[in-house]
Amino acid sequence: MRNLKRALSLLLSSTMVLGMLVMGSSAASYKDVDASNKNQEAIEVLQAVGVMSGVDNEGNFDPDGSVTRNQMAVIMAHLLKLDYDYYRGTNPFTDVPDWAAPYVAACAAEGVIAGIGNNQFGGDMKVTAAQASLMIMKALGYFQNAEDFGSDWQVATISQASKISLFDQINATAESALTRAQVAQMVLNGLQAKTVYFTGDKGIQIGDVTVGYRAEYTAKTGTDKKYNALITGKTDISDQGQYYIQLGEELYDGQLRKAADADDFDRPAFTWSYKGEEIGTYVDWSLMVQEYTTGVTGKELYNLLTSNIIKNYEFHYYVDGKEDDTIKASNMIRTNDYNYKTTDNGALTQVFVDNENGYIVITTINTYLAKAEADYNEKRDELSLNVYSDLKVESTVKAADIPAVADVKEGDIILVNVAETSKNDYEVITIGEPEVIADAKLTKYSAQSYLVTDGTQYDYAMMGKYDANNSRYGFADLDIYNKSALDNTYNIYLDPYGYVIGTEKVSGELKYVFLTGYDRPQTHLGIKTAEAGAIFMDGTMQKIEVNVTESNKAIKGVAGYDELSANGGEWMSRYNRWFTYTVNKDGVYTLAPVDNWVNTSYDASRDVINSASVRLDGVGYNKLGQKGADDGRDVAYGNDDSVYITVGLGRNDFNSSIIDEVNNVYTGVQNVDMKITQDNTTNPITESVFTVYDSNRYVVASIVIGKDVNNTKNYAYGIDTDAMNEYVKDNDGYVYWDFEAIVEGEIKTLTVKAEYGTVFTELQKVITGAVNVGTGAMLELTYDKDGYVVDALVLTDEMTYDSKTEDFIYGNNEYTDKTEYTDEYDVYLVDVGVNKYVSDGRATMSTNGKTLWLTGKDYGLTIAEGAPIIVVQNVENEKGDVVETEVEVYTNFNAALKALAYENVFEGQIGAVLNSKGTAEYVVLNSNRPDGVETDDGSNPVSGKYSIKYADLWDGQVYVVVNNGSTEKAPTDVTVELQSYISGEWKTHSTVKDAESDGYNAGQSGWNYILKAPMTKGEYRAVITIGDDVMTSDSFAIK
């Protein structure tokens, strides 16, 4: 039953999920119609066959909009393919506007519609369910005689329409005004209904009375195979090759087809196609007998299906589109009262039974949480997702398959459903937005089952709750019961069924405090509190009141800590330890020792903290008793989230050196550049860095006795943009040249000022044109007092810098020699690719957060927070000609690597300016591998036989005049397409296929083609296709 159709409109639940998921849609879908609309199938099929279209140029259908009787006549005329142009000027009604008149007249002549009396049609009135169904049933062959209506035409109409299922999926009364979606559904139901002819007895007419009338209509049949195109029910009568003739088969000559199929999740479905082009696949909801979003037992299925059906029907069970044997006929028994392991909260289990063909299909569709790794890349039509699942899920999703991904931004949390596409390989089929309970405070929670916020209990979804063997996204903070978690706030993500599928801690990270010392005088009163000096993670330093009794209970017996005693001695002046804390309504703090800490003493050989020196080691404590270094010392590492607080020293009344002020606070090891200092005073503090770290050995926060360092140079990377401009001014004897460059992590326009132009002519050689691609334009610039560039040095590998004897460029030799970064390196320039230093082939880049590496020998290149990554690459056409040099700026490596012509595979030069911490202020990926662009789609050129002589609005209509060299015979096989210019591109407004000319226009020397004028103001043009010839007119305005 596998038949993958990723571009299809899919609805997971007919009753439980409507309106909650934004699904993938077919190529012909509308922006405002997705699988949450139960009439999506009808809307898309009618669009494909040209019966109903959108309401604007923005791709909207307006499913909830009303339909007038005039508009219904237009729909019926298109449905029945009536020659409405034949009826222009012959309308039998006096109240019909010109635009609707031919359609109304054609339908009236066909007997499909009737007026409301006094030569009135009532076209502006909204069409009702009874009126619309009567029109469709007349098209089917019903109600050929007035006697069919009896005493009440509405009662007769509704009765017959119900018998032939015209109202399926339409909730309306006889006099209800139908929406556009409901009309589409009724028309589709009509297309699948049997056509009939009158076989009753018309009786005899005696005066005004008909005597002996007997109403009887018999379904039409035929032997042509086209009458088996729509498989609603069994149409091959007694297997004799005789088929009931359905309206859609008759109208579309068997080219509109509906075939049995399965959707991506292997649910029974139908696939619609027209003229060989697939429209979409839609679940056959008529076969679904039950659905669950909780655990399901064998007993429940036994009671639902009955023993006879279970024993005698073919059975299949699928989980996310993969066949699974968890549920099978042998365990769907009365005594199996246990939930199947594949079913639980948030898992949508649906049961389908086909009694005609004797099979049962049960499917389970899980909902997973996912996070966007980068913004949607419009150029590549890709969104990169991290799906939180144990399955092997393809991370790239295209908007061509799921249009909604085009709106997803980096970091967005979304819901996805996935299905197996090949053995154990899965793809994202649908995406949706989770319901979010923002900034929620928990009052109660269980590590395994539920959480409570604002008085409401939310149970965990099966694919969201914490699993002791596999911690799923979002629940790591709640894996064991910890009272401190109740002090935090969380974003709670709910799946479509209201279960918790993920949590994200919003606040609570700042629940650490560093205790510098405390005062607790001796007393006979049994004082239970003490005053303490505290530094919080935001850099606040203040005096706090500590609950000594409760804090000492937590401290007692913990290595590296001492109870807050009145006889604490040196501990009172220099406690210098990290704690977690809670604070009561009176502002009194209760402290508890941290699980993991390390104190680092001064070492002259390792006296800096920056991205080239992220490791801190020393004496410490680890909750699990694990040491991080071979020598038994404890170890922690800085990362993007680490907080570093530099502090100053003073002395107290006991002449002890103490920490008495906060100087600065930094977040992220790539943003710090600190020189660790040693306390050389009398009675000093013996350690220089005090660190608390997490269970993964990443620094949470460090108190640093030291100072800030700032060491930057005037480096820039020139880029080839339209900003370049050469000029003179004020006759001052200088030549000026503007160019854009990356300076200190920002794109800036710099100006070269030179007396003879030699400076900028050298720069132009490396900055402009294709010669720059893959070779780089890293510069060292000299500025005058006014900010003009007066000298420039183009940097290459192995250059020496001023008085330094060592290289100041970390280049190819350093890379191949496996040299570690030091603060002596200012520039990173490494060539990658064929015959380059990194490899004999092209390198595959890898990233982790803000760190880039190429091969296992790499020490990794980190980039500063918010710093840009610039991708430079040529763009070539089909012939290999360079059409432009493309420069694009990104804010993260994931997005930048996706923009490369071959994504992560790179050949060219990597350039970066390093600050004194060894962190890149920006990175340039200068690619040798060109990207491609289509400049010639290979379509046939115009033969010269035809030309567009005129295209414009005239007399309220759009006239297009085509010359074919003949005044006697108009061209044939003509398609007229009217396009509108929207958001920077031409989009189809309307199309007329097999267009017929409205006569020869001698004044314009060509044949007229007249189109209805658009209602929307804007810029338009006509595209004429005659056979293989395609012509485009000049644009014209509609005001």
Secondary structure, 3 states (H helix, E strand, C coil): CCCCCCCCCCCCCCCCCCCCCCCCCCCCCCCCCCCCCCCHHHHHHHHHCCCCCCCCCCCCCCCCCECEHHHHHHHHHHHCCCCHHHHCCCCCCCCCCCCCHHHHHHHHHHCCCCCCECCECCCCCECEHHHHHHHHHHHHCCCCCHHHHCCCHHHHHHHHHHHCCCCCCCCCCCCCECEHHHHHHHHHHHHCCECEEECCECCEEECCEEECCECCEEECEECCHHHHCECCCCCEHHHCCCEECEHHHHHCCCCEEEEEEECCCCCEEEEEEECCEEEEEEECHHHEEEEECCCCEHHHHHHHHCHHHHHHCEEEEEECCEECCCCCHHHCCCCCCCECCCCCCCCEEEEEEECCCCEEEEEEECCEEEEECCCCECCCCEEEEEECCCCEECCEECCCCCHHHHHCCCCCEEEEEEEEEECCEEEEEEEECCEEEEEEEEEEECCCCEEEECCEEEEECCCCCCECCECCCCCHHHCCCCHHHHHCEEEEEECCCCCEEEEEEEECCCCEEEEEEEECCCCCCCCCEEEEEEEECCCCEEEEEEEHHHHHHHHCCCCCCCCCCCCCCHHHHCCCEEEEEEECCCCEEEEEECCEEEEECCCHHHCEEECCECEEEEEEEECCCCCCCCCCCEEEECCCCCEEEEEEEEECCCCCEEEEEEEEEEECHHHCCEEECCCCCCCCCCCCEEEEECCCCEEEEEEEEEEECCCCCCEEEEECCCCCEEECCCCCCCEEEEEEEEECCEEEEEEEEECCCHHHHHHHHHHCCHHHCCCCCEEEEEECCCCCEEEEEECCCCCECCCCCCECEECHHHHHCCCCCCCCCCEEEEEECCCCCCCCCCEECEEECCEEECCCCCCCEEECCCCCEEEEEEEECCCCCEEEEEEEEECCHHHHHHHCCCCCEECEEEEEEECCCCCEEEEEEEECCCEECCCCCCCCCCCCCCEEEEEEEECCEEEEEEECCCCCCCCCCEEEEEEEEECCEEEEEEEECCCCCCCEECCCCEEEEEEECCCCCEEEEEEEEECCEEEECCCEEEC
